[in-house]
Amino acid sequence: MVLVRESLLKRGQEAKIRTKIALEGSIEAIVSLPKGIVPHTKEDLSLIVLSKENKNILFVDANRPYFSKRQGKRNTIYRVEELVEIVLKRQKSEYSTLVPLQEISAVSLSPTYYLKAAGHDRNLGKIATIFRAQRVAATNGIPYQEIAIKDIVPNGYTSKSQTIKRADPNKAANFRLQSLDILLPLRGSPSSIGIIKTSHLLIPNAGIIVIRTKKSEEAYCLYLYLRSAKGQQELQKLYDTAPNKTLSPALLQTLKIPKNLGRNCKERVERIFAYQKQIEKLEEKIEKELMIEK
């Protein structure tokens, strides 16, 4: 194994040398390491794994928050076992890709270059419409239920609110929620994420951002991703960088999401919601057992 500066994988003057080594099949894997893991250096570093007779190269981008953890003034590598497993088993993942030697470019040997080419990341704006509700109130308008953060059901469909208001019919048509819309808080953190399922006229208040995917299956998969540890981490980064920690639809459109969000997402969501109902029934039984018998 060889530790090199990331710049050596990209600079033009080293192109012939690195391309020759790569095409000879001498490189097994290249791993971009998290920033700042080596004291007293600000260089981006990569680990090159060398071996003979390779027909493809595994590129791993570990320079992600998922693989790093801040300790004091510097980063440390996090989830080392998972990273090692990716390299040893030559796994394709959100952070890695296998590239045949004939597809190796003289332009770069940087993992980020090949992961972008493989399309592992895409902007949320490519698969969804994102909007924030505006004022819809009208004294003599049509009644609707106003959805607030407190109405979001943690492990179930959000389908109703006790807050009844009246709206201008035209504005209500523009901002009414549809089944499988995903709801996010406008400010603070992504701790409350909801998914809609209703036939009622629901309209979100101004403290909610709505994500509406183009395909229903993508809605379920996106909901699962946004609630996952990785999705929460990426969302929190957006909140932290937003002015006053307040998201805008334009900023949320830039959120990077995996190209492959998984399969059987609707079934997985339904199972999670079923588990929640089982938990609630068990909690009721526990409460009964705790009651003092008279």
C-alpha positions as CSV (number, residue, x, y, z in Angstrom):
1,M,0.0,0.0,0.0
2,V,1.1,3.5,-0.8
3,L,-0.1,6.8,0.8
4,V,-0.1,9.7,-1.8
5,R,-1.4,13.2,-2.1
6,E,-4.7,13.4,-3.8
7,S,-3.3,15.9,-6.2
8,L,-1.0,13.3,-7.7
9,L,-4.0,11.4,-8.9
10,K,-5.2,14.4,-10.9
11,R,-2.3,16.5,-12.0
12,G,-1.4,16.5,-15.7
13,Q,2.3,16.0,-15.4
14,E,1.8,12.6,-13.7
15,A,-0.9,11.4,-16.1
16,K,1.4,9.1,-18.2
17,I,2.9,7.5,-15.2
18,R,-0.3,6.8,-13.3
19,T,-2.1,5.6,-16.4
20,K,0.7,3.2,-17.3
21,I,0.7,1.7,-13.8
22,A,-3.1,1.5,-13.8
23,L,-3.4,-0.2,-17.2
24,E,-0.7,-2.7,-16.3
25,G,-3.1,-4.0,-13.7
26,S,-0.9,-3.1,-10.8
27,I,-3.6,-1.1,-8.9
28,E,-6.2,-3.0,-6.9
29,A,-7.9,-0.1,-5.1
30,I,-7.6,3.6,-4.5
31,V,-9.2,5.0,-1.3
32,S,-9.7,8.7,-0.7
33,L,-9.1,9.3,3.0
34,P,-11.0,11.8,5.2
35,K,-9.5,15.3,5.4
36,G,-7.3,16.1,8.3
37,I,-6.6,12.6,9.6
38,V,-2.8,13.2,9.5
39,P,-1.6,15.8,12.0
40,H,0.0,19.0,10.7
41,T,-1.1,18.6,7.1
42,K,-3.9,20.0,5.2
43,E,-3.3,17.8,2.1
44,D,-6.0,15.5,0.8
45,L,-4.5,12.0,1.0
46,S,-5.4,8.7,-0.8
47,L,-4.4,5.1,-0.1
48,I,-3.3,3.1,-3.2
49,V,-3.5,-0.7,-2.8
50,L,-1.1,-2.4,-5.2
51,S,-1.2,-6.0,-6.4
52,K,-0.7,-7.9,-9.7
53,E,-3.0,-8.8,-12.6
54,N,-6.0,-6.7,-11.7
55,K,-8.6,-6.4,-14.5
56,N,-10.4,-3.5,-12.7
57,I,-9.8,-0.9,-10.0
58,L,-11.9,-0.4,-7.0
59,F,-12.4,3.3,-6.2
60,V,-13.6,4.2,-2.7
61,D,-14.4,7.7,-1.6
62,A,-14.0,7.7,2.2
63,N,-13.6,11.5,2.3
64,R,-17.2,11.7,3.4
65,P,-18.7,12.6,6.8
66,Y,-20.0,9.0,7.0
67,F,-16.4,7.7,7.4
68,S,-15.0,10.5,9.5
69,K,-15.5,11.7,13.1
70,R,-14.2,14.9,14.6
71,Q,-12.0,14.5,17.7
72,G,-10.5,17.7,19.0
73,K,-8.9,19.6,16.2
74,R,-8.7,16.8,13.7
75,N,-10.7,14.1,12.0
76,T,-10.3,10.4,12.6
77,I,-11.4,7.5,10.3
78,Y,-14.8,6.2,11.4
79,R,-16.5,2.9,10.5
80,V,-13.1,1.3,9.7
81,E,-14.5,-2.2,9.6
82,E,-17.1,-1.3,7.0
83,L,-14.4,0.5,4.9
84,V,-12.1,-2.5,5.1
85,E,-14.9,-4.9,4.1
86,I,-15.7,-2.7,1.0
87,V,-12.0,-3.0,0.0
88,L,-11.5,-6.7,0.7
89,K,-14.7,-7.8,-0.9
90,R,-14.4,-5.2,-3.7
91,Q,-18.0,-4.1,-3.1
92,K,-19.9,-1.6,-5.1
93,S,-21.8,0.8,-2.8
94,E,-22.8,4.4,-2.4
95,Y,-19.2,5.2,-1.7
96,S,-17.4,2.8,-4.1
97,T,-17.4,1.6,-7.7
98,L,-15.5,-0.9,-9.8
99,V,-14.0,0.4,-13.0
100,P,-12.6,-1.9,-15.8
101,L,-9.1,-1.0,-16.9
102,Q,-10.3,-0.1,-20.4
103,E,-12.5,2.6,-18.8
104,I,-9.6,4.2,-16.8
105,S,-9.1,7.8,-17.9
106,A,-5.8,9.6,-18.1
107,V,-7.6,12.7,-16.7
108,S,-7.8,11.3,-13.1
109,L,-7.4,8.4,-10.8
110,S,-9.5,10.1,-8.1
111,P,-12.4,8.1,-6.6
112,T,-14.7,11.1,-6.8
113,Y,-14.1,11.4,-10.5
114,Y,-15.3,7.8,-11.1
115,L,-18.1,7.9,-8.6
116,K,-19.6,10.9,-10.4
117,A,-19.2,9.1,-13.7
118,A,-21.0,6.1,-12.2
119,G,-23.9,8.4,-11.1
120,H,-23.9,7.4,-7.5
121,D,-25.0,10.8,-6.4
122,R,-27.7,13.1,-7.9
123,N,-29.4,16.2,-6.7
124,L,-32.8,15.8,-5.0
125,G,-34.2,18.4,-7.4
126,K,-33.8,15.9,-10.3
127,I,-36.4,13.6,-8.9
128,A,-38.8,15.9,-7.0
129,T,-40.6,19.2,-6.9
130,I,-39.9,21.1,-3.7
131,F,-42.0,24.0,-2.3
132,R,-43.0,25.9,0.8
133,A,-46.6,26.8,1.4
134,Q,-47.7,30.4,1.3
135,R,-50.5,32.3,3.0
136,V,-53.8,30.8,1.8
137,A,-56.3,32.3,4.4
138,A,-59.6,33.7,3.3
139,T,-62.4,34.6,5.7
140,N,-65.1,33.2,3.4
141,G,-63.0,30.5,1.9
142,I,-63.3,26.7,1.9
143,P,-62.4,24.8,5.1
144,Y,-59.1,22.9,5.2
145,Q,-56.9,21.1,7.8
146,E,-53.6,22.9,8.5
147,I,-50.7,20.6,8.9
148,A,-48.0,21.7,11.4
149,I,-44.8,19.9,12.6
150,K,-46.8,18.7,15.7
151,D,-49.1,16.8,13.3
152,I,-46.4,14.7,11.7
153,V,-46.7,11.1,12.7
154,P,-43.2,9.6,13.5
155,N,-43.8,6.1,12.3
156,G,-47.0,6.3,10.3
157,Y,-48.8,8.2,7.6
158,T,-49.7,11.8,8.4
159,S,-53.3,12.2,7.5
160,K,-55.1,14.8,9.6
161,S,-54.9,17.8,11.8
162,Q,-57.2,19.2,14.5
163,T,-56.5,22.8,13.2
164,I,-59.3,23.8,10.8
165,K,-59.0,27.0,8.8
166,R,-60.4,28.6,5.6
167,A,-58.6,29.1,2.4
168,D,-58.9,30.9,-0.9
169,P,-60.0,28.0,-3.3
170,N,-57.4,28.9,-5.9
171,K,-54.5,29.1,-3.4
172,A,-55.8,25.9,-1.8
173,A,-55.5,24.1,-5.1
174,N,-51.9,25.2,-5.5
175,F,-50.7,24.2,-2.1
176,R,-52.9,21.2,-1.0
177,L,-50.9,18.2,0.0
178,Q,-51.1,15.0,-2.0
179,S,-50.6,11.4,-0.9
180,L,-46.9,10.5,-0.6
181,D,-45.8,14.1,-0.2
182,I,-42.8,14.2,2.2
183,L,-42.7,16.9,4.9
184,L,-39.7,18.5,6.5
185,P,-39.3,21.2,9.1
186,L,-38.3,24.5,7.7
187,R,-36.0,25.3,10.5
188,G,-33.6,23.7,13.0
189,S,-33.1,20.0,12.3
190,P,-34.6,17.1,10.2
191,S,-35.8,15.2,13.3
192,S,-39.4,15.2,12.2
193,I,-40.0,13.8,8.7
194,G,-43.5,12.8,7.6
195,I,-45.2,11.2,4.7
196,I,-48.8,12.0,3.7
197,K,-51.7,9.7,2.9
198,T,-55.1,11.3,2.9
199,S,-58.2,12.2,0.9
200,H,-58.8,15.3,3.0
201,L,-57.9,18.8,2.0
202,L,-54.6,19.3,3.9
203,I,-52.4,22.4,3.5
204,P,-49.1,22.7,5.3
205,N,-48.3,25.8,7.4
206,A,-45.4,28.1,6.6
207,G,-43.1,26.1,8.9
208,I,-43.0,23.1,6.5
209,I,-41.2,22.3,3.3
210,V,-42.8,19.8,0.9
211,I,-41.0,17.3,-1.3
212,R,-43.1,15.7,-4.1
213,T,-41.5,13.0,-6.1
214,K,-42.3,12.2,-9.7
215,K,-42.8,8.5,-9.0
216,S,-44.7,6.9,-6.0
217,E,-42.0,4.3,-5.4
218,E,-39.3,7.0,-5.2
219,A,-41.4,8.7,-2.5
220,Y,-41.2,5.6,-0.3
221,C,-37.5,5.1,-1.0
222,L,-36.7,8.8,-0.4
223,Y,-38.6,8.8,2.8
224,L,-36.6,5.8,4.1
225,Y,-33.3,7.4,3.0
226,L,-34.1,10.8,4.6
227,R,-34.9,9.0,7.9
228,S,-31.8,6.9,7.8
229,A,-28.6,7.9,9.7
230,K,-26.9,8.9,6.4
231,G,-29.9,10.9,5.2
232,Q,-30.2,12.7,8.6
233,Q,-26.5,13.5,8.5
234,E,-26.7,15.0,5.0
235,L,-29.8,16.9,5.8
236,Q,-28.3,18.3,9.0
237,K,-25.4,19.6,7.0
238,L,-27.8,21.6,4.9
239,Y,-29.6,23.0,8.0
240,D,-26.2,24.0,9.5
241,T,-25.1,25.8,6.4
242,A,-28.4,27.6,5.7
243,P,-28.9,31.2,6.9
244,N,-30.4,31.0,10.4
245,K,-30.6,27.3,9.9
246,T,-33.7,27.8,7.7
247,L,-34.0,25.7,4.6
248,S,-35.1,27.0,1.3
249,P,-36.5,24.9,-1.6
250,A,-33.6,26.0,-3.7
251,L,-31.1,24.8,-1.1
252,L,-32.9,21.5,-0.5
253,Q,-32.8,20.8,-4.3
254,T,-29.0,20.5,-4.0
255,L,-29.1,17.7,-1.5
256,K,-27.1,14.8,-2.8
257,I,-28.9,11.5,-2.7
258,P,-27.8,8.0,-3.9
259,K,-28.8,7.0,-7.4
260,N,-29.9,3.7,-6.0
261,L,-32.3,4.3,-3.1
262,G,-33.1,0.6,-2.7
263,R,-35.9,-1.7,-3.6
264,N,-39.3,-2.8,-2.1
265,C,-39.5,0.5,-0.3
266,K,-43.3,0.6,0.1
267,E,-43.2,-2.8,1.8
268,R,-40.4,-1.7,4.1
269,V,-42.3,1.5,5.0
270,E,-45.5,-0.5,5.7
271,R,-43.5,-2.9,7.9
272,I,-42.0,0.0,9.9
273,F,-45.5,1.4,10.5
274,A,-46.8,-2.0,11.5
275,Y,-44.0,-2.4,14.0
276,Q,-45.0,1.0,15.5
277,K,-48.5,-0.2,16.0
278,Q,-47.2,-3.4,17.7
279,I,-45.0,-1.2,20.0
280,E,-48.0,0.9,20.9
281,K,-50.1,-2.2,21.8
282,L,-47.2,-3.5,24.0
283,E,-46.9,-0.1,25.7
284,E,-50.7,-0.3,26.5
285,K,-50.2,-3.7,28.0
286,I,-47.3,-2.4,30.1
287,E,-49.4,0.5,31.3
288,K,-52.1,-1.9,32.3
289,E,-49.7,-4.1,34.2
290,L,-48.4,-1.0,36.1
291,M,-51.9,0.0,37.2
292,I,-52.6,-0.6,40.9
293,E,-55.4,-3.2,41.3
294,K,-58.2,-2.2,43.6
